Amino acid sequence: MPTSIRLNNDIENRLTHLAEITGRSKSFYLRKLIEDHFDELEEIYLAEETLQRIRRGEEKTHSLKDVEHELGLDD
């Protein structure tokens, strides 16, 4: 699926330089960055969204004590 993005001049120049020096395409490096770091981005941004829902009272939370009791781990 074709997608386009705007990069600031510094990043664009660095990416172009890397591609020229290594003989790989800029698309290769952009794809590599996304593939290697997308899990981290999901984790960060989805956690932030969950935190916002908790703060708005839209997400239920459970205390460690209650979870331990529910799982029968409260000796």
PDB file of N, H, CA, C and O in Angstrom:
ATOM      1  N   MET A   1       0.846  -1.166   0.000  1.00  0.00           N
ATOM      2  CA  MET A   1       0.000   0.000   0.000  1.00  0.00           C
ATOM      3  C   MET A   1       0.894   1.233   0.000  1.00  0.00           C
ATOM      4  O   MET A   1       1.659   1.432   0.944  1.00  0.00           O
ATOM      5  N   PRO A   2       0.819   2.052  -1.020  1.00  0.00           N
ATOM      6  CA  PRO A   2       1.621   3.268  -1.065  1.00  0.00           C
ATOM      7  C   PRO A   2       1.165   4.261   0.001  1.00  0.00           C
ATOM      8  O   PRO A   2      -0.031   4.483   0.195  1.00  0.00           O
ATOM      9  N   THR A   3       2.134   4.848   0.681  1.00  0.00           N
ATOM     10  H   THR A   3       3.105   4.668   0.523  1.00  0.00           H
ATOM     11  CA  THR A   3       1.878   5.857   1.695  1.00  0.00           C
ATOM     12  C   THR A   3       2.932   6.936   1.550  1.00  0.00           C
ATOM     13  O   THR A   3       4.087   6.636   1.248  1.00  0.00           O
ATOM     14  N   SER A   4       2.556   8.177   1.758  1.00  0.00           N
ATOM     15  H   SER A   4       1.618   8.421   2.003  1.00  0.00           H
ATOM     16  CA  SER A   4       3.553   9.243   1.686  1.00  0.00           C
ATOM     17  C   SER A   4       3.625   9.956   3.022  1.00  0.00           C
ATOM     18  O   SER A   4       2.633  10.061   3.743  1.00  0.00           O
ATOM     19  N   ILE A   5       4.818  10.445   3.343  1.00  0.00           N
ATOM     20  H   ILE A   5       5.624  10.360   2.757  1.00  0.00           H
ATOM     21  CA  ILE A   5       5.018  11.198   4.571  1.00  0.00           C
ATOM     22  C   ILE A   5       5.892  12.412   4.271  1.00  0.00           C
ATOM     23  O   ILE A   5       6.666  12.411   3.314  1.00  0.00           O
ATOM     24  N   ARG A   6       5.763  13.429   5.085  1.00  0.00           N
ATOM     25  H   ARG A   6       5.134  13.429   5.863  1.00  0.00           H
ATOM     26  CA  ARG A   6       6.623  14.601   4.970  1.00  0.00           C
ATOM     27  C   ARG A   6       7.696  14.491   6.040  1.00  0.00           C
ATOM     28  O   ARG A   6       7.397  14.229   7.205  1.00  0.00           O
ATOM     29  N   LEU A   7       8.923  14.687   5.650  1.00  0.00           N
ATOM     30  H   LEU A   7       9.166  14.899   4.703  1.00  0.00           H
ATOM     31  CA  LEU A   7      10.040  14.674   6.582  1.00  0.00           C
ATOM     32  C   LEU A   7      10.644  16.070   6.636  1.00  0.00           C
ATOM     33  O   LEU A   7      10.643  16.800   5.644  1.00  0.00           O
ATOM     34  N   ASN A   8      11.163  16.433   7.811  1.00  0.00           N
ATOM     35  H   ASN A   8      11.164  15.841   8.617  1.00  0.00           H
ATOM     36  CA  ASN A   8      11.843  17.728   7.849  1.00  0.00           C
ATOM     37  C   ASN A   8      13.141  17.608   7.047  1.00  0.00           C
ATOM     38  O   ASN A   8      13.609  16.502   6.773  1.00  0.00           O
ATOM     39  N   ASN A   9      13.706  18.733   6.680  1.00  0.00           N
ATOM     40  H   ASN A   9      13.326  19.631   6.903  1.00  0.00           H
ATOM     41  CA  ASN A   9      14.874  18.735   5.786  1.00  0.00           C
ATOM     42  C   ASN A   9      16.051  17.960   6.348  1.00  0.00           C
ATOM     43  O   ASN A   9      16.740  17.265   5.602  1.00  0.00           O
ATOM     44  N   ASP A  10      16.298  18.063   7.642  1.00  0.00           N
ATOM     45  H   ASP A  10      15.738  18.628   8.249  1.00  0.00           H
ATOM     46  CA  ASP A  10      17.429  17.361   8.250  1.00  0.00           C
ATOM     47  C   ASP A  10      17.273  15.848   8.108  1.00  0.00           C
ATOM     48  O   ASP A  10      18.211  15.163   7.701  1.00  0.00           O
ATOM     49  N   ILE A  11      16.113  15.334   8.437  1.00  0.00           N
ATOM     50  H   ILE A  11      15.351  15.891   8.768  1.00  0.00           H
ATOM     51  CA  ILE A  11      15.872  13.885   8.329  1.00  0.00           C
ATOM     52  C   ILE A  11      15.925  13.450   6.877  1.00  0.00           C
ATOM     53  O   ILE A  11      16.504  12.411   6.559  1.00  0.00           O
ATOM     54  N   GLU A  12      15.332  14.226   6.002  1.00  0.00           N
ATOM     55  H   GLU A  12      14.862  15.070   6.260  1.00  0.00           H
ATOM     56  CA  GLU A  12      15.348  13.898   4.565  1.00  0.00           C
ATOM     57  C   GLU A  12      16.781  13.831   4.051  1.00  0.00           C
ATOM     58  O   GLU A  12      17.136  12.910   3.316  1.00  0.00           O
ATOM     59  N   ASN A  13      17.596  14.792   4.432  1.00  0.00           N
ATOM     60  H   ASN A  13      17.308  15.540   5.030  1.00  0.00           H
ATOM     61  CA  ASN A  13      18.992  14.799   3.985  1.00  0.00           C
ATOM     62  C   ASN A  13      19.763  13.611   4.543  1.00  0.00           C
ATOM     63  O   ASN A  13      20.541  12.985   3.822  1.00  0.00           O
ATOM     64  N   ARG A  14      19.560  13.298   5.799  1.00  0.00           N
ATOM     65  H   ARG A  14      18.928  13.807   6.384  1.00  0.00           H
ATOM     66  CA  ARG A  14      20.237  12.145   6.402  1.00  0.00           C
ATOM     67  C   ARG A  14      19.812  10.847   5.731  1.00  0.00           C
ATOM     68  O   ARG A  14      20.637   9.976   5.455  1.00  0.00           O
ATOM     69  N   LEU A  15      18.512  10.729   5.474  1.00  0.00           N
ATOM     70  H   LEU A  15      17.841  11.436   5.699  1.00  0.00           H
ATOM     71  CA  LEU A  15      17.992   9.529   4.822  1.00  0.00           C
ATOM     72  C   LEU A  15      18.554   9.400   3.404  1.00  0.00           C
ATOM     73  O   LEU A  15      18.958   8.315   2.988  1.00  0.00           O
ATOM     74  N   THR A  16      18.576  10.487   2.684  1.00  0.00           N
ATOM     75  H   THR A  16      18.248  11.369   3.022  1.00  0.00           H
ATOM     76  CA  THR A  16      19.132  10.479   1.321  1.00  0.00           C
ATOM     77  C   THR A  16      20.607  10.094   1.353  1.00  0.00           C
ATOM     78  O   THR A  16      21.055   9.279   0.547  1.00  0.00           O
ATOM     79  N   HIS A  17      21.345  10.667   2.265  1.00  0.00           N
ATOM     80  H   HIS A  17      20.980  11.329   2.919  1.00  0.00           H
ATOM     81  CA  HIS A  17      22.772  10.361   2.397  1.00  0.00           C
ATOM     82  C   HIS A  17      22.984   8.880   2.707  1.00  0.00           C
ATOM     83  O   HIS A  17      23.813   8.224   2.076  1.00  0.00           O
ATOM     84  N   LEU A  18      22.242   8.358   3.670  1.00  0.00           N
ATOM     85  H   LEU A  18      21.568   8.890   4.182  1.00  0.00           H
ATOM     86  CA  LEU A  18      22.353   6.939   4.032  1.00  0.00           C
ATOM     87  C   LEU A  18      22.059   6.052   2.833  1.00  0.00           C
ATOM     88  O   LEU A  18      22.785   5.092   2.576  1.00  0.00           O
ATOM     89  N   ALA A  19      21.006   6.366   2.105  1.00  0.00           N
ATOM     90  H   ALA A  19      20.416   7.146   2.315  1.00  0.00           H
ATOM     91  CA  ALA A  19      20.625   5.564   0.938  1.00  0.00           C
ATOM     92  C   ALA A  19      21.710   5.622  -0.139  1.00  0.00           C
ATOM     93  O   ALA A  19      22.056   4.603  -0.735  1.00  0.00           O
ATOM     94  N   GLU A  20      22.233   6.805  -0.378  1.00  0.00           N
ATOM     95  H   GLU A  20      21.952   7.633   0.106  1.00  0.00           H
ATOM     96  CA  GLU A  20      23.275   6.938  -1.408  1.00  0.00           C
ATOM     97  C   GLU A  20      24.547   6.182  -1.038  1.00  0.00           C
ATOM     98  O   GLU A  20      25.136   5.502  -1.878  1.00  0.00           O
ATOM     99  N   ILE A  21      24.966   6.299   0.214  1.00  0.00           N
ATOM    100  H   ILE A  21      24.487   6.851   0.897  1.00  0.00           H
ATOM    101  CA  ILE A  21      26.213   5.673   0.656  1.00  0.00           C
ATOM    102  C   ILE A  21      26.099   4.145   0.660  1.00  0.00           C
ATOM    103  O   ILE A  21      27.055   3.447   0.319  1.00  0.00           O
ATOM    104  N   THR A  22      24.943   3.635   1.042  1.00  0.00           N
ATOM    105  H   THR A  22      24.167   4.202   1.319  1.00  0.00           H
ATOM    106  CA  THR A  22      24.778   2.180   1.180  1.00  0.00           C
ATOM    107  C   THR A  22      24.229   1.508  -0.064  1.00  0.00           C
ATOM    108  O   THR A  22      24.290   0.284  -0.181  1.00  0.00           O
ATOM    109  N   GLY A  23      23.694   2.284  -0.993  1.00  0.00           N
ATOM    110  H   GLY A  23      23.645   3.278  -0.898  1.00  0.00           H
ATOM    111  CA  GLY A  23      23.124   1.697  -2.198  1.00  0.00           C
ATOM    112  C   GLY A  23      21.746   1.090  -1.981  1.00  0.00           C
ATOM    113  O   GLY A  23      21.244   0.367  -2.841  1.00  0.00           O
ATOM    114  N   ARG A  24      21.144   1.374  -0.860  1.00  0.00           N
ATOM    115  H   ARG A  24      21.552   1.961  -0.161  1.00  0.00           H
ATOM    116  CA  ARG A  24      19.772   0.907  -0.604  1.00  0.00           C
ATOM    117  C   ARG A  24      18.811   2.071  -0.814  1.00  0.00           C
ATOM    118  O   ARG A  24      19.219   3.232  -0.849  1.00  0.00           O
ATOM    119  N   SER A  25      17.534   1.743  -0.952  1.00  0.00           N
ATOM    120  H   SER A  25      17.203   0.800  -0.924  1.00  0.00           H
ATOM    121  CA  SER A  25      16.552   2.800  -1.187  1.00  0.00           C
ATOM    122  C   SER A  25      16.131   3.460   0.122  1.00  0.00           C
ATOM    123  O   SER A  25      16.251   2.882   1.202  1.00  0.00           O
ATOM    124  N   LYS A  26      15.637   4.680  -0.007  1.00  0.00           N
ATOM    125  H   LYS A  26      15.539   5.150  -0.884  1.00  0.00           H
ATOM    126  CA  LYS A  26      15.078   5.357   1.169  1.00  0.00           C
ATOM    127  C   LYS A  26      13.889   4.562   1.699  1.00  0.00           C
ATOM    128  O   LYS A  26      13.675   4.491   2.910  1.00  0.00           O
ATOM    129  N   SER A  27      13.124   3.971   0.805  1.00  0.00           N
ATOM    130  H   SER A  27      13.298   4.029  -0.178  1.00  0.00           H
ATOM    131  CA  SER A  27      11.975   3.158   1.219  1.00  0.00           C
ATOM    132  C   SER A  27      12.410   1.981   2.080  1.00  0.00           C
ATOM    133  O   SER A  27      11.728   1.613   3.036  1.00  0.00           O
ATOM    134  N   PHE A  28      13.552   1.395   1.734  1.00  0.00           N
ATOM    135  H   PHE A  28      14.107   1.694   0.957  1.00  0.00           H
ATOM    136  CA  PHE A  28      14.070   0.288   2.537  1.00  0.00           C
ATOM    137  C   PHE A  28      14.248   0.720   3.979  1.00  0.00           C
ATOM    138  O   PHE A  28      13.808   0.032   4.901  1.00  0.00           O
ATOM    139  N   TYR A  29      14.897   1.866   4.175  1.00  0.00           N
ATOM    140  H   TYR A  29      15.254   2.425   3.426  1.00  0.00           H
ATOM    141  CA  TYR A  29      15.173   2.317   5.545  1.00  0.00           C
ATOM    142  C   TYR A  29      13.910   2.748   6.277  1.00  0.00           C
ATOM    143  O   TYR A  29      13.775   2.491   7.474  1.00  0.00           O
ATOM    144  N   LEU A  30      13.003   3.384   5.594  1.00  0.00           N
ATOM    145  H   LEU A  30      13.113   3.593   4.623  1.00  0.00           H
ATOM    146  CA  LEU A  30      11.743   3.763   6.245  1.00  0.00           C
ATOM    147  C   LEU A  30      10.951   2.527   6.652  1.00  0.00           C
ATOM    148  O   LEU A  30      10.402   2.464   7.752  1.00  0.00           O
ATOM    149  N   ARG A  31      10.897   1.545   5.754  1.00  0.00           N
ATOM    150  H   ARG A  31      11.343   1.597   4.860  1.00  0.00           H
ATOM    151  CA  ARG A  31      10.202   0.289   6.059  1.00  0.00           C
ATOM    152  C   ARG A  31      10.866  -0.414   7.242  1.00  0.00           C
ATOM    153  O   ARG A  31      10.179  -0.932   8.123  1.00  0.00           O
ATOM    154  N   LYS A  32      12.196  -0.433   7.264  1.00  0.00           N
ATOM    155  H   LYS A  32      12.755  -0.013   6.549  1.00  0.00           H
ATOM    156  CA  LYS A  32      12.948  -1.066   8.356  1.00  0.00           C
ATOM    157  C   LYS A  32      12.654  -0.373   9.690  1.00  0.00           C
ATOM    158  O   LYS A  32      12.437  -1.039  10.702  1.00  0.00           O
ATOM    159  N   LEU A  33      12.648   0.947   9.689  1.00  0.00           N
ATOM    160  H   LEU A  33      12.824   1.488   8.867  1.00  0.00           H
ATOM    161  CA  LEU A  33      12.325   1.687  10.909  1.00  0.00           C
ATOM    162  C   LEU A  33      10.932   1.332  11.427  1.00  0.00           C
ATOM    163  O   LEU A  33      10.746   1.095  12.621  1.00  0.00           O
ATOM    164  N   ILE A  34       9.974   1.299  10.535  1.00  0.00           N
ATOM    165  H   ILE A  34      10.125   1.491   9.565  1.00  0.00           H
ATOM    166  CA  ILE A  34       8.599   0.988  10.937  1.00  0.00           C
ATOM    167  C   ILE A  34       8.504  -0.441  11.456  1.00  0.00           C
ATOM    168  O   ILE A  34       7.928  -0.681  12.517  1.00  0.00           O
ATOM    169  N   GLU A  35       9.061  -1.380  10.717  1.00  0.00           N
ATOM    170  H   GLU A  35       9.529  -1.185   9.855  1.00  0.00           H
ATOM    171  CA  GLU A  35       8.987  -2.783  11.134  1.00  0.00           C
ATOM    172  C   GLU A  35       9.681  -3.021  12.473  1.00  0.00           C
ATOM    173  O   GLU A  35       9.178  -3.776  13.305  1.00  0.00           O
ATOM    174  N   ASP A  36      10.826  -2.388  12.686  1.00  0.00           N
ATOM    175  H   ASP A  36      11.235  -1.775  12.010  1.00  0.00           H
ATOM    176  CA  ASP A  36      11.600  -2.636  13.899  1.00  0.00           C
ATOM    177  C   ASP A  36      11.080  -1.902  15.123  1.00  0.00           C
ATOM    178  O   ASP A  36      11.364  -2.311  16.249  1.00  0.00           O
ATOM    179  N   HIS A  37      10.321  -0.818  14.929  1.00  0.00           N
ATOM    180  H   HIS A  37      10.090  -0.485  14.014  1.00  0.00           H
ATOM    181  CA  HIS A  37       9.933   0.004  16.077  1.00  0.00           C
ATOM    182  C   HIS A  37       8.435   0.207  16.234  1.00  0.00           C
ATOM    183  O   HIS A  37       8.007   0.912  17.148  1.00  0.00           O
ATOM    184  N   PHE A  38       7.635  -0.388  15.372  1.00  0.00           N
ATOM    185  H   PHE A  38       7.983  -0.960  14.630  1.00  0.00           H
ATOM    186  CA  PHE A  38       6.189  -0.187  15.453  1.00  0.00           C
ATOM    187  C   PHE A  38       5.610  -0.742  16.744  1.00  0.00           C
ATOM    188  O   PHE A  38       4.712  -0.135  17.327  1.00  0.00           O
ATOM    189  N   ASP A  39       6.111  -1.893  17.204  1.00  0.00           N
ATOM    190  H   ASP A  39       6.840  -2.387  16.731  1.00  0.00           H
ATOM    191  CA  ASP A  39       5.626  -2.464  18.466  1.00  0.00           C
ATOM    192  C   ASP A  39       5.810  -1.483  19.613  1.00  0.00           C
ATOM    193  O   ASP A  39       4.926  -1.330  20.456  1.00  0.00           O
ATOM    194  N   GLU A  40       6.966  -0.816  19.643  1.00  0.00           N
ATOM    195  H   GLU A  40       7.684  -0.940  18.959  1.00  0.00           H
ATOM    196  CA  GLU A  40       7.232   0.164  20.696  1.00  0.00           C
ATOM    197  C   GLU A  40       6.260   1.337  20.625  1.00  0.00           C
ATOM    198  O   GLU A  40       5.743   1.783  21.649  1.00  0.00           O
ATOM    199  N   LEU A  41       6.015   1.831  19.421  1.00  0.00           N
ATOM    200  H   LEU A  41       6.435   1.468  18.589  1.00  0.00           H
ATOM    201  CA  LEU A  41       5.076   2.934  19.252  1.00  0.00           C
ATOM    202  C   LEU A  41       3.674   2.552  19.692  1.00  0.00           C
ATOM    203  O   LEU A  41       2.999   3.319  20.377  1.00  0.00           O
ATOM    204  N   GLU A  42       3.240   1.365  19.296  1.00  0.00           N
ATOM    205  H   GLU A  42       3.789   0.741  18.738  1.00  0.00           H
ATOM    206  CA  GLU A  42       1.917   0.896  19.727  1.00  0.00           C
ATOM    207  C   GLU A  42       1.830   0.851  21.238  1.00  0.00           C
ATOM    208  O   GLU A  42       0.862   1.330  21.829  1.00  0.00           O
ATOM    209  N   GLU A  43       2.846   0.273  21.861  1.00  0.00           N
ATOM    210  H   GLU A  43       3.632  -0.116  21.381  1.00  0.00           H
ATOM    211  CA  GLU A  43       2.848   0.134  23.312  1.00  0.00           C
ATOM    212  C   GLU A  43       2.753   1.500  23.996  1.00  0.00           C
ATOM    213  O   GLU A  43       1.958   1.685  24.917  1.00  0.00           O
ATOM    214  N   ILE A  44       3.549   2.431  23.550  1.00  0.00           N
ATOM    215  H   ILE A  44       4.195   2.281  22.802  1.00  0.00           H
ATOM    216  CA  ILE A  44       3.571   3.761  24.158  1.00  0.00           C
ATOM    217  C   ILE A  44       2.243   4.487  23.962  1.00  0.00           C
ATOM    218  O   ILE A  44       1.652   4.966  24.930  1.00  0.00           O
ATOM    219  N   TYR A  45       1.776   4.571  22.734  1.00  0.00           N
ATOM    220  H   TYR A  45       2.257   4.182  21.948  1.00  0.00           H
ATOM    221  CA  TYR A  45       0.584   5.363  22.450  1.00  0.00           C
ATOM    222  C   TYR A  45      -0.699   4.700  22.928  1.00  0.00           C
ATOM    223  O   TYR A  45      -1.628   5.393  23.343  1.00  0.00           O
ATOM    224  N   LEU A  46      -0.773   3.374  22.878  1.00  0.00           N
ATOM    225  H   LEU A  46      -0.018   2.811  22.541  1.00  0.00           H
ATOM    226  CA  LEU A  46      -1.961   2.702  23.396  1.00  0.00           C
ATOM    227  C   LEU A  46      -2.003   2.775  24.917  1.00  0.00           C
ATOM    228  O   LEU A  46      -3.078   2.893  25.504  1.00  0.00           O
ATOM    229  N   ALA A  47      -0.836   2.705  25.559  1.00  0.00           N
ATOM    230  H   ALA A  47       0.038   2.609  25.082  1.00  0.00           H
ATOM    231  CA  ALA A  47      -0.786   2.861  27.023  1.00  0.00           C
ATOM    232  C   ALA A  47      -1.227   4.265  27.412  1.00  0.00           C
ATOM    233  O   ALA A  47      -1.957   4.436  28.389  1.00  0.00           O
ATOM    234  N   GLU A  48      -0.798   5.255  26.670  1.00  0.00           N
ATOM    235  H   GLU A  48      -0.205   5.115  25.877  1.00  0.00           H
ATOM    236  CA  GLU A  48      -1.205   6.638  26.941  1.00  0.00           C
ATOM    237  C   GLU A  48      -2.710   6.800  26.804  1.00  0.00           C
ATOM    238  O   GLU A  48      -3.341   7.473  27.619  1.00  0.00           O
ATOM    239  N   GLU A  49      -3.286   6.191  25.783  1.00  0.00           N
ATOM    240  H   GLU A  49      -2.774   5.644  25.120  1.00  0.00           H
ATOM    241  CA  GLU A  49      -4.740   6.262  25.593  1.00  0.00           C
ATOM    242  C   GLU A  49      -5.472   5.578  26.747  1.00  0.00           C
ATOM    243  O   GLU A  49      -6.480   6.088  27.235  1.00  0.00           O
ATOM    244  N   THR A  50      -4.965   4.429  27.180  1.00  0.00           N
ATOM    245  H   THR A  50      -4.145   4.015  26.784  1.00  0.00           H
ATOM    246  CA  THR A  50      -5.569   3.730  28.313  1.00  0.00           C
ATOM    247  C   THR A  50      -5.492   4.591  29.568  1.00  0.00           C
ATOM    248  O   THR A  50      -6.463   4.678  30.319  1.00  0.00           O
ATOM    249  N   LEU A  51      -4.354   5.225  29.801  1.00  0.00           N
ATOM    250  H   LEU A  51      -3.565   5.154  29.191  1.00  0.00           H
ATOM    251  CA  LEU A  51      -4.197   6.104  30.954  1.00  0.00           C
ATOM    252  C   LEU A  51      -5.210   7.244  30.911  1.00  0.00           C
ATOM    253  O   LEU A  51      -5.789   7.593  31.940  1.00  0.00           O
ATOM    254  N   GLN A  52      -5.426   7.818  29.756  1.00  0.00           N
ATOM    255  H   GLN A  52      -4.956   7.535  28.921  1.00  0.00           H
ATOM    256  CA  GLN A  52      -6.418   8.895  29.629  1.00  0.00           C
ATOM    257  C   GLN A  52      -7.827   8.394  29.951  1.00  0.00           C
ATOM    258  O   GLN A  52      -8.607   9.098  30.593  1.00  0.00           O
ATOM    259  N   ARG A  53      -8.154   7.171  29.502  1.00  0.00           N
ATOM    260  H   ARG A  53      -7.520   6.599  28.981  1.00  0.00           H
ATOM    261  CA  ARG A  53      -9.469   6.601  29.822  1.00  0.00           C
ATOM    262  C   ARG A  53      -9.606   6.370  31.325  1.00  0.00           C
ATOM    263  O   ARG A  53     -10.676   6.597  31.890  1.00  0.00           O
ATOM    264  N   ILE A  54      -8.540   5.923  31.973  1.00  0.00           N
ATOM    265  H   ILE A  54      -7.671   5.739  31.514  1.00  0.00           H
ATOM    266  CA  ILE A  54      -8.559   5.725  33.423  1.00  0.00           C
ATOM    267  C   ILE A  54      -8.798   7.055  34.116  1.00  0.00           C
ATOM    268  O   ILE A  54      -9.622   7.144  35.025  1.00  0.00           O
ATOM    269  N   ARG A  55      -8.087   8.082  33.694  1.00  0.00           N
ATOM    270  H   ARG A  55      -7.417   8.010  32.955  1.00  0.00           H
ATOM    271  CA  ARG A  55      -8.230   9.409  34.304  1.00  0.00           C
ATOM    272  C   ARG A  55      -9.627   9.980  34.113  1.00  0.00           C
ATOM    273  O   ARG A  55     -10.119  10.716  34.968  1.00  0.00           O
ATOM    274  N   ARG A  56     -10.272   9.646  32.992  1.00  0.00           N
ATOM    275  H   ARG A  56      -9.872   9.049  32.297  1.00  0.00           H
ATOM    276  CA  ARG A  56     -11.642  10.115  32.743  1.00  0.00           C
ATOM    277  C   ARG A  56     -12.679   9.229  33.419  1.00  0.00           C
ATOM    278  O   ARG A  56     -13.875   9.512  33.354  1.00  0.00           O
ATOM    279  N   GLY A  57     -12.227   8.161  34.066  1.00  0.00           N
ATOM    280  H   GLY A  57     -11.255   7.931  34.118  1.00  0.00           H
ATOM    281  CA  GLY A  57     -13.152   7.255  34.729  1.00  0.00           C
ATOM    282  C   GLY A  57     -13.857   6.310  33.787  1.00  0.00           C
ATOM    283  O   GLY A  57     -14.892   5.747  34.143  1.00  0.00           O
ATOM    284  N   GLU A  58     -13.328   6.123  32.600  1.00  0.00           N
ATOM    285  H   GLU A  58     -12.487   6.581  32.311  1.00  0.00           H
ATOM    286  CA  GLU A  58     -13.944   5.268  31.589  1.00  0.00           C
ATOM    287  C   GLU A  58     -13.349   3.864  31.574  1.00  0.00           C
ATOM    288  O   GLU A  58     -13.842   2.989  30.863  1.00  0.00           O
ATOM    289  N   GLU A  59     -12.301   3.645  32.347  1.00  0.00           N
ATOM    290  H   GLU A  59     -11.900   4.356  32.924  1.00  0.00           H
ATOM    291  CA  GLU A  59     -11.606   2.354  32.368  1.00  0.00           C
ATOM    292  C   GLU A  59     -11.530   1.892  33.811  1.00  0.00           C
ATOM    293  O   GLU A  59     -11.086   2.638  34.684  1.00  0.00           O
ATOM    294  N   LYS A  60     -11.958   0.673  34.062  1.00  0.00           N
ATOM    295  H   LYS A  60     -12.318   0.067  33.352  1.00  0.00           H
ATOM    296  CA  LYS A  60     -11.939   0.135  35.414  1.00  0.00           C
ATOM    297  C   LYS A  60     -10.537  -0.364  35.757  1.00  0.00           C
ATOM    298  O   LYS A  60      -9.845  -0.930  34.911  1.00  0.00           O
ATOM    299  N   THR A  61     -10.131  -0.149  36.998  1.00  0.00           N
ATOM    300  H   THR A  61     -10.694   0.311  37.685  1.00  0.00           H
ATOM    301  CA  THR A  61      -8.843  -0.648  37.474  1.00  0.00           C
ATOM    302  C   THR A  61      -9.074  -1.608  38.634  1.00  0.00           C
ATOM    303  O   THR A  61     -10.154  -1.628  39.225  1.00  0.00           O
ATOM    304  N   HIS A  62      -8.064  -2.397  38.957  1.00  0.00           N
ATOM    305  H   HIS A  62      -7.187  -2.381  38.477  1.00  0.00           H
ATOM    306  CA  HIS A  62      -8.158  -3.381  40.022  1.00  0.00           C
ATOM    307  C   HIS A  62      -6.912  -3.291  40.891  1.00  0.00           C
ATOM    308  O   HIS A  62      -5.798  -3.168  40.380  1.00  0.00           O
ATOM    309  N   SER A  63      -7.099  -3.350  42.189  1.00  0.00           N
ATOM    310  H   SER A  63      -8.003  -3.450  42.604  1.00  0.00           H
ATOM    311  CA  SER A  63      -5.940  -3.312  43.077  1.00  0.00           C
ATOM    312  C   SER A  63      -5.235  -4.671  43.057  1.00  0.00           C
ATOM    313  O   SER A  63      -5.840  -5.698  42.749  1.00  0.00           O
ATOM    314  N   LEU A  64      -3.946  -4.651  43.391  1.00  0.00           N
ATOM    315  H   LEU A  64      -3.454  -3.817  43.640  1.00  0.00           H
ATOM    316  CA  LEU A  64      -3.181  -5.893  43.462  1.00  0.00           C
ATOM    317  C   LEU A  64      -3.809  -6.837  44.479  1.00  0.00           C
ATOM    318  O   LEU A  64      -3.894  -8.042  44.245  1.00  0.00           O
ATOM    319  N   LYS A  65      -4.245  -6.292  45.598  1.00  0.00           N
ATOM    320  H   LYS A  65      -4.176  -5.313  45.788  1.00  0.00           H
ATOM    321  CA  LYS A  65      -4.870  -7.105  46.649  1.00  0.00           C
ATOM    322  C   LYS A  65      -6.111  -7.832  46.110  1.00  0.00           C
ATOM    323  O   LYS A  65      -6.295  -9.023  46.360  1.00  0.00           O
ATOM    324  N   ASP A  66      -6.949  -7.113  45.378  1.00  0.00           N
ATOM    325  H   ASP A  66      -6.799  -6.145  45.176  1.00  0.00           H
ATOM    326  CA  ASP A  66      -8.158  -7.734  44.816  1.00  0.00           C
ATOM    327  C   ASP A  66      -7.818  -8.806  43.775  1.00  0.00           C
ATOM    328  O   ASP A  66      -8.469  -9.850  43.731  1.00  0.00           O
ATOM    329  N   VAL A  67      -6.823  -8.559  42.954  1.00  0.00           N
ATOM    330  H   VAL A  67      -6.295  -7.711  42.991  1.00  0.00           H
ATOM    331  CA  VAL A  67      -6.419  -9.535  41.942  1.00  0.00           C
ATOM    332  C   VAL A  67      -5.850 -10.784  42.607  1.00  0.00           C
ATOM    333  O   VAL A  67      -6.184 -11.902  42.216  1.00  0.00           O
ATOM    334  N   GLU A  68      -4.995 -10.601  43.607  1.00  0.00           N
ATOM    335  H   GLU A  68      -4.724  -9.693  43.925  1.00  0.00           H
ATOM    336  CA  GLU A  68      -4.443 -11.745  44.332  1.00  0.00           C
ATOM    337  C   GLU A  68      -5.561 -12.563  44.982  1.00  0.00           C
ATOM    338  O   GLU A  68      -5.537 -13.793  44.951  1.00  0.00           O
ATOM    339  N   HIS A  69      -6.527 -11.877  45.562  1.00  0.00           N
ATOM    340  H   HIS A  69      -6.546 -10.878  45.587  1.00  0.00           H
ATOM    341  CA  HIS A  69      -7.655 -12.580  46.188  1.00  0.00           C
ATOM    342  C   HIS A  69      -8.452 -13.358  45.140  1.00  0.00           C
ATOM    343  O   HIS A  69      -8.782 -14.525  45.349  1.00  0.00           O
ATOM    344  N   GLU A  70      -8.755 -12.718  44.029  1.00  0.00           N
ATOM    345  H   GLU A  70      -8.486 -11.770  43.859  1.00  0.00           H
ATOM    346  CA  GLU A  70      -9.513 -13.361  42.961  1.00  0.00           C
ATOM    347  C   GLU A  70      -8.805 -14.594  42.416  1.00  0.00           C
ATOM    348  O   GLU A  70      -9.453 -15.569  42.038  1.00  0.00           O
ATOM    349  N   LEU A  71      -7.467 -14.553  42.376  1.00  0.00           N
ATOM    350  H   LEU A  71      -6.940 -13.761  42.683  1.00  0.00           H
ATOM    351  CA  LEU A  71      -6.689 -15.677  41.859  1.00  0.00           C
ATOM    352  C   LEU A  71      -6.300 -16.679  42.945  1.00  0.00           C
ATOM    353  O   LEU A  71      -5.619 -17.667  42.669  1.00  0.00           O
ATOM    354  N   GLY A  72      -6.732 -16.425  44.170  1.00  0.00           N
ATOM    355  H   GLY A  72      -7.285 -15.623  44.394  1.00  0.00           H
ATOM    356  CA  GLY A  72      -6.412 -17.341  45.270  1.00  0.00           C
ATOM    357  C   GLY A  72      -4.961 -17.277  45.691  1.00  0.00           C
ATOM    358  O   GLY A  72      -4.412 -18.271  46.165  1.00  0.00           O
ATOM    359  N   LEU A  73      -4.331 -16.133  45.529  1.00  0.00           N
ATOM    360  H   LEU A  73      -4.777 -15.325  45.144  1.00  0.00           H
ATOM    361  CA  LEU A  73      -2.920 -15.997  45.841  1.00  0.00           C
ATOM    362  C   LEU A  73      -2.694 -15.224  47.147  1.00  0.00           C
ATOM    363  O   LEU A  73      -1.553 -14.916  47.492  1.00  0.00           O
ATOM    364  N   ASP A  74      -3.751 -14.918  47.860  1.00  0.00           N
ATOM    365  H   ASP A  74      -4.678 -15.169  47.580  1.00  0.00           H
ATOM    366  CA  ASP A  74      -3.623 -14.136  49.086  1.00  0.00           C
ATOM    367  C   ASP A  74      -3.558 -15.062  50.306  1.00  0.00           C
ATOM    368  O   ASP A  74      -4.555 -15.296  50.989  1.00  0.00           O
ATOM    369  N   ASP A  75      -2.382 -15.565  50.549  1.00  0.00           N
ATOM    370  H   ASP A  75      -1.572 -15.375  49.995  1.00  0.00           H
ATOM    371  CA  ASP A  75      -2.187 -16.512  51.659  1.00  0.00           C
ATOM    372  C   ASP A  75      -2.440 -15.872  52.976  1.00  0.00           C
ATOM    373  O   ASP A  75      -2.321 -16.526  54.013  1.00  0.00           O
TER     374      ASP A  75
END
